[in-house]
Amino acid sequence: MSGRLVHIGSAVVDYVYRIDALPAPGTEKTASSFAQVAGGGFNMMVAASRTGMKVVFGGQLGSGPNGDFLRAAFAAEGIETLTRPSPLMDSGNCVAMISGDAERTFVSWPGAESVLSLGMMAPVRVARGDWVFASGYTLSYVGSRDALADWIETLPAEIPFVFDPTPVISDIPRVILDRVLAHTSWLSCNTTEAAEIAGPGAVEAIAARLLSNHCPTAEGVIIRAGAKGCFVRLADGTAQAVPGFKVAAVDTNGAGDTHIGAFVSALSRGVPPFEAASYANAAAALSVTRHGGSSAPTDQEIQTFLSHDDRSVHGRKQKAHL
């Protein structure tokens, strides 16, 4: 039986503009479409929820229109917020520009999600069977990084803690990053972030260094490589490159979040890590065929997708056939 995903991260409102290409400096573009959607940590939570995991949010939402928008989005996905809204500020936002090649560029403005204290987090309690997730965004903010790192260090050893350093990894003080990595059970990052932590080299060597030098108590690390899939190395030394799935991408926004959410959800159900990684690859592949950052598929959609692929890997715990 899987427990809850307790997400201690940041959720923001995304303002998404679709353009053929980024404008040159000093010029202007007219977008072909615009949408206001819930983003940030919301995308990962949706991926976990839609694949069968109970999700609760332990970060901070604001008290203005952005916070109200996010609360409505959370409610629509059945995600409970454990903390009270900030009485001082609204939630932040992010401008996302999606170009014709499905790549994205972001400019963000932090709000209530950038301020945390242990007092604010007092209502966030974990129980056996829960999984905890945090991202680098909350650790990059001056007003939240210390409290979150302190809170992570108090987690019981039996509670799995999943960490995604995110593209803002260079904004996280190394002492804070090292403290969090030391308590990480599963590290999920892309190739650039992995090299930022462990130095350059072949993915096999980077993964080995991540475990031996930075995440000494981790069960494993997963290094995401976009459409190519991911590389997984476990604490026992076993490793595998898990191939991705060829699809026609229209929007890569939120693909990494979908991957992490689906991976954690599968692990929580007892799926072996390499199978969980393939399940997550399939979830991410489906998400990029849809517009919107919170475009994560359901478990049934992933199972249907996998059943039509030559690789028969299923994101459910399998009985051994002797």
Backbone torsions as a table, in degrees:
resi	resn	phi	psi	omega
1	MET	NA	126.5	179.5
2	SER	-82.1	151.1	176.3
3	GLY	-94.8	-157.6	-179.6
4	ARG	-87.4	156.8	163.2
5	LEU	-96.0	116.8	176.8
6	VAL	-99.7	104.8	-173.6
7	HIS	-95.1	114.1	177.5
8	ILE	-108.4	79.0	-176.6
9	GLY	-142.3	-153.3	-177.6
10	SER	-125.6	137.2	173.2
11	ALA	-118.5	137.8	-178.2
12	VAL	-135.3	169.7	173.7
13	VAL	-94.1	125.6	177.6
14	ASP	-94.5	132.6	170.5
15	TYR	-106.3	106.5	-168.8
16	VAL	-103.3	121.1	177.5
17	TYR	-113.2	131.4	177.2
18	ARG	-103.9	125.7	-176.7
19	ILE	-135.9	160.1	179.8
20	ASP	-72.3	-36.1	178.4
21	ALA	-160.4	157.7	178.8
22	LEU	-63.2	140.0	178.8
23	PRO	-68.5	147.8	174.8
24	ALA	-69.6	155.5	179.1
25	PRO	-53.4	132.2	178.3
26	GLY	82.3	3.7	179.1
27	THR	-115.4	177.4	-176.1
28	GLU	-132.2	148.5	176.2
29	LYS	-124.8	148.5	170.5
30	THR	-101.1	125.0	-177.8
31	ALA	-72.1	149.8	176.1
32	SER	-83.1	-20.7	176.0
33	SER	-159.7	161.6	178.6
34	PHE	-142.2	143.8	175.9
35	ALA	-147.1	145.7	172.6
36	GLN	-107.5	118.4	-174.9
37	VAL	-138.3	159.9	172.7
38	ALA	-74.1	136.5	-176.4
39	GLY	-141.4	-157.8	-175.7
40	GLY	65.7	-134.0	-179.1
41	GLY	-63.9	-15.7	179.2
42	PHE	-58.0	-37.2	-177.0
43	ASN	-62.9	-42.6	179.0
44	MET	-66.6	-41.5	179.6
45	MET	-62.3	-40.9	179.1
46	VAL	-62.8	-41.9	-179.9
47	ALA	-61.3	-42.7	178.8
48	ALA	-67.7	-41.9	-178.3
49	SER	-65.8	-43.9	-177.3
50	ARG	-70.9	-16.6	176.3
51	THR	-102.3	17.8	166.3
52	GLY	106.0	5.3	-176.7
53	MET	-99.6	137.7	172.1
54	LYS	-72.2	128.7	-174.3
55	VAL	-122.8	134.4	172.6
56	VAL	-128.6	150.5	-176.1
57	PHE	-110.9	125.4	-179.1
58	GLY	-112.4	11.1	175.7
59	GLY	-85.7	-160.0	-174.7
60	GLN	-118.7	130.6	171.7
61	LEU	-107.3	159.1	-178.2
62	GLY	-89.8	-179.4	-175.5
63	SER	-112.6	12.0	179.6
64	GLY	-108.4	-161.3	-177.2
65	PRO	-62.2	-35.5	176.7
66	ASN	-65.5	-43.2	177.5
67	GLY	-61.9	-41.5	177.9
68	ASP	-62.6	-41.2	178.9
69	PHE	-61.3	-43.7	-179.9
70	LEU	-67.7	-40.4	178.6
71	ARG	-61.4	-38.4	177.4
72	ALA	-65.9	-39.6	178.2
73	ALA	-66.1	-41.4	177.4
74	PHE	-60.3	-46.9	-177.8
75	ALA	-61.0	-38.1	-179.4
76	ALA	-64.7	-27.0	179.8
77	GLU	-100.0	4.0	179.0
78	GLY	73.3	27.2	-178.4
79	ILE	-99.6	121.0	-178.8
80	GLU	-88.3	138.1	174.4
81	THR	-97.6	125.8	-175.0
82	LEU	-87.7	-24.1	-175.0
83	THR	-101.4	161.0	177.5
84	ARG	-81.3	151.3	177.4
85	PRO	-62.7	148.6	174.0
86	SER	-64.0	129.0	177.1
87	PRO	-81.8	-4.9	-171.1
88	LEU	-103.4	-26.2	-174.0
89	MET	-154.9	164.8	177.8
90	ASP	-87.3	167.8	173.0
91	SER	-69.3	156.3	-178.7
92	GLY	-80.5	-177.9	-179.9
93	ASN	-142.9	166.4	179.9
94	CYS	-141.5	129.0	173.4
95	VAL	-90.9	120.9	-179.8
96	ALA	-115.0	123.5	177.1
97	MET	-108.3	116.2	-176.9
98	ILE	-103.1	116.9	-177.2
99	SER	-89.5	174.0	-174.4
100	GLY	-61.9	-23.0	178.5
101	ASP	-89.5	13.5	176.7
102	ALA	75.1	4.0	176.0
103	GLU	-83.3	162.2	-174.4
104	ARG	-134.4	151.4	178.3
105	THR	-130.6	137.9	-172.0
106	PHE	-123.5	147.5	165.9
107	VAL	-135.2	125.0	-174.3
108	SER	-120.8	157.2	174.9
109	TRP	-130.8	112.1	-177.0
110	PRO	-72.9	148.8	177.6
111	GLY	-131.9	-132.0	-175.6
112	ALA	-59.4	-28.5	-179.3
113	GLU	-65.9	-13.7	-177.4
114	SER	-91.8	3.8	-179.4
115	VAL	-126.3	120.3	177.8
116	LEU	-138.9	147.8	171.5
117	SER	-138.6	162.9	177.9
118	LEU	-63.4	-31.2	176.5
119	GLY	-64.8	-43.1	177.1
120	MET	-61.5	-33.5	-175.6
121	MET	-88.2	2.0	-177.8
122	ALA	-55.3	-36.5	179.9
123	PRO	-72.2	-8.7	-176.7
124	VAL	-88.1	105.7	-179.6
125	ARG	-122.5	137.8	-179.3
126	VAL	-107.5	155.3	-179.9
127	ALA	-133.1	161.9	179.0
128	ARG	-54.3	134.4	-177.7
129	GLY	99.4	-18.2	177.8
130	ASP	-74.1	157.0	170.4
131	TRP	-120.6	139.9	179.9
132	VAL	-113.9	138.5	179.1
133	PHE	-129.6	141.1	172.0
134	ALA	-142.4	155.3	-179.9
135	SER	-122.2	166.6	-179.7
136	GLY	-65.4	-23.0	-179.3
137	TYR	-59.1	-47.2	-178.3
138	THR	-67.7	-27.8	177.6
139	LEU	-81.3	-13.8	179.9
140	SER	-84.6	-18.7	-177.9
141	TYR	-82.8	132.6	179.7
142	VAL	-59.7	-35.3	-175.1
143	GLY	-83.5	0.1	-178.7
144	SER	-133.2	-19.0	-169.7
145	ARG	-63.5	-42.8	-175.8
146	ASP	-68.1	-44.1	-179.8
147	ALA	-63.8	-41.8	-179.2
148	LEU	-66.6	-43.3	178.5
149	ALA	-61.8	-41.8	177.2
150	ASP	-60.7	-43.7	-177.6
151	TRP	-65.6	-42.3	179.3
152	ILE	-59.8	-39.4	-178.0
153	GLU	-69.2	-13.3	177.5
154	THR	-93.2	-3.1	-177.9
155	LEU	-64.4	136.5	175.5
156	PRO	-59.3	148.8	-176.2
157	ALA	-61.5	-27.3	-176.8
158	GLU	-82.6	-4.0	179.0
159	ILE	-91.9	115.0	178.5
160	PRO	-66.0	133.6	178.8
161	PHE	-117.7	122.3	-178.2
162	VAL	-108.2	134.0	-175.9
163	PHE	-130.4	134.0	173.2
164	ASP	-120.7	113.3	-176.5
165	PRO	-68.4	-24.5	177.2
166	THR	65.9	170.0	-177.6
167	PRO	-63.9	-13.4	-179.5
168	VAL	-90.2	20.1	-175.5
169	ILE	-55.4	-34.1	-178.7
170	SER	-69.8	-14.3	177.7
171	ASP	-89.3	-3.3	-179.9
172	ILE	-91.9	122.2	176.3
173	PRO	-55.1	138.1	-173.8
174	ARG	-59.8	-35.3	-179.3
175	VAL	-65.4	-37.2	176.8
176	ILE	-68.8	-46.0	-180.0
177	LEU	-59.5	-44.2	-179.5
178	ASP	-63.3	-39.5	178.7
179	ARG	-61.8	-42.4	-178.0
180	VAL	-71.3	-43.5	178.8
181	LEU	-60.0	-35.2	-179.2
182	ALA	-64.3	-21.0	-178.9
183	HIS	-109.4	10.6	-176.0
184	THR	-83.3	131.6	175.3
185	SER	-89.0	-39.4	176.7
186	TRP	-136.3	125.5	176.2
187	LEU	-105.9	126.0	175.2
188	SER	-122.1	121.4	-177.6
189	CYS	-150.6	164.3	174.8
190	ASN	-88.2	178.0	-173.6
191	THR	-63.8	-37.7	179.8
192	THR	-65.4	-45.8	-179.9
193	GLU	-65.4	-38.4	178.5
194	ALA	-61.3	-43.8	179.2
195	ALA	-68.7	-31.6	176.8
196	GLU	-61.9	-36.4	-179.4
197	ILE	-80.5	-49.9	-167.9
198	ALA	-107.9	-0.7	-179.3
199	GLY	91.2	165.1	-175.7
200	PRO	-73.1	168.8	177.6
201	GLY	141.6	-174.9	175.9
202	ALA	-67.7	150.0	-175.2
203	VAL	-59.6	-34.9	179.5
204	GLU	-62.1	-43.5	-179.4
205	ALA	-70.1	-39.6	178.7
206	ILE	-62.0	-45.3	179.9
207	ALA	-61.3	-40.5	179.5
208	ALA	-64.3	-41.3	179.8
209	ARG	-69.2	-36.4	177.5
210	LEU	-56.5	-43.5	-178.8
211	LEU	-73.8	-45.4	-173.5
212	SER	-76.6	-34.5	-172.2
213	ASN	-106.0	-19.6	-171.3
214	HIS	-126.5	-32.2	-177.6
215	CYS	-124.6	67.5	-170.8
216	PRO	-65.5	-21.7	-179.0
217	THR	-105.1	6.5	-175.1
218	ALA	-72.9	150.2	171.9
219	GLU	-80.9	-27.7	179.6
220	GLY	-178.8	169.1	174.7
221	VAL	-127.7	147.8	177.1
222	ILE	-128.6	122.9	-178.5
223	ILE	-109.0	113.3	-175.4
224	ARG	-84.5	140.1	-178.1
225	ALA	-130.2	38.4	176.4
226	GLY	61.1	-133.1	-176.2
227	ALA	-64.4	-20.4	-179.9
228	LYS	-73.3	-16.9	-178.8
229	GLY	110.3	-135.1	-178.5
230	CYS	-156.2	165.0	176.4
231	PHE	-118.9	129.4	-177.5
232	VAL	-119.3	130.3	173.0
233	ARG	-127.1	132.5	-179.0
234	LEU	-100.5	163.4	-177.4
235	ALA	-62.5	-25.2	179.9
236	ASP	-81.5	2.5	176.9
237	GLY	96.5	-13.7	177.3
238	THR	-71.6	144.9	-176.0
239	ALA	-148.7	155.7	-179.1
240	GLN	-158.1	135.9	169.2
241	ALA	-85.5	118.7	-176.4
242	VAL	-102.9	111.6	-172.9
243	PRO	-68.6	151.5	176.3
244	GLY	-84.8	-169.9	-177.1
245	PHE	-122.7	136.4	-178.0
246	LYS	-80.3	118.8	178.4
247	VAL	-139.2	166.5	175.4
248	ALA	-91.6	101.1	-175.9
249	ALA	-76.5	137.0	174.1
250	VAL	-118.0	-17.2	-176.9
251	ASP	-163.6	110.0	-178.9
252	THR	-89.2	0.0	-179.9
253	ASN	-62.1	124.3	177.8
254	GLY	87.2	2.5	-177.8
255	ALA	-64.2	-42.6	178.6
256	GLY	-64.8	-39.9	177.3
257	ASP	-62.2	-42.6	178.1
258	THR	-61.5	-42.2	179.9
259	HIS	-58.9	-48.3	-177.7
260	ILE	-65.3	-45.3	-179.3
261	GLY	-60.8	-43.9	179.5
262	ALA	-68.1	-37.6	179.6
263	PHE	-63.6	-47.8	180.0
264	VAL	-64.4	-41.9	179.2
265	SER	-59.5	-44.1	179.3
266	ALA	-65.3	-45.3	178.3
267	LEU	-58.4	-39.6	-176.8
268	SER	-65.6	-22.4	177.8
269	ARG	-89.7	0.7	178.8
270	GLY	92.3	11.4	178.0
271	VAL	-70.4	133.8	177.4
272	PRO	-59.0	147.8	-171.5
273	PRO	-55.6	-43.1	-177.7
274	PHE	-67.3	-37.0	175.8
275	GLU	-68.7	-39.2	177.7
276	ALA	-62.3	-35.2	178.8
277	ALA	-67.1	-40.0	177.4
278	SER	-66.8	-38.8	175.5
279	TYR	-59.7	-43.8	178.9
280	ALA	-66.7	-38.4	175.7
281	ASN	-59.2	-41.7	179.8
282	ALA	-66.1	-41.4	178.7
283	ALA	-61.1	-45.4	179.8
284	ALA	-65.3	-39.2	178.9
285	ALA	-61.8	-43.8	177.7
286	LEU	-64.5	-38.0	-175.9
287	SER	-65.4	-33.5	-177.4
288	VAL	-78.1	-7.3	175.0
289	THR	-87.8	3.2	-177.5
290	ARG	-127.4	152.4	176.6
291	HIS	-83.4	143.6	176.1
292	GLY	107.6	140.6	-179.2
293	GLY	-68.1	-32.2	179.5
294	SER	-98.2	53.8	-176.2
295	SER	-101.2	24.8	-177.0
296	ALA	-62.6	141.2	178.2
297	PRO	-81.2	167.5	173.8
298	THR	-84.2	167.1	176.8
299	ASP	-58.4	-42.6	-178.9
300	GLN	-63.2	-39.4	177.6
301	GLU	-64.3	-38.6	178.1
302	ILE	-66.7	-43.5	179.9
303	GLN	-62.6	-40.1	178.1
304	THR	-64.6	-43.6	177.9
305	PHE	-59.2	-46.1	-178.9
306	LEU	-67.4	-33.7	-178.5
307	SER	-67.8	-20.6	178.4
308	HIS	-97.0	1.2	177.9
309	ASP	-100.3	152.4	-178.2
310	ASP	-63.9	-28.3	-179.8
311	ARG	-87.4	108.0	-176.6
312	SER	-87.1	79.6	178.1
313	VAL	-116.7	128.2	-174.9
314	HIS	-119.6	140.4	-178.0
315	GLY	-84.4	40.7	173.6
316	ARG	-128.7	152.9	180.0
317	LYS	-65.5	127.0	-174.7
318	GLN	-101.2	144.0	172.2
319	LYS	-82.1	143.4	179.5
320	ALA	-73.9	138.8	177.4
321	HIS	-105.9	107.9	-175.6
322	LEU	-91.2	NA	NA
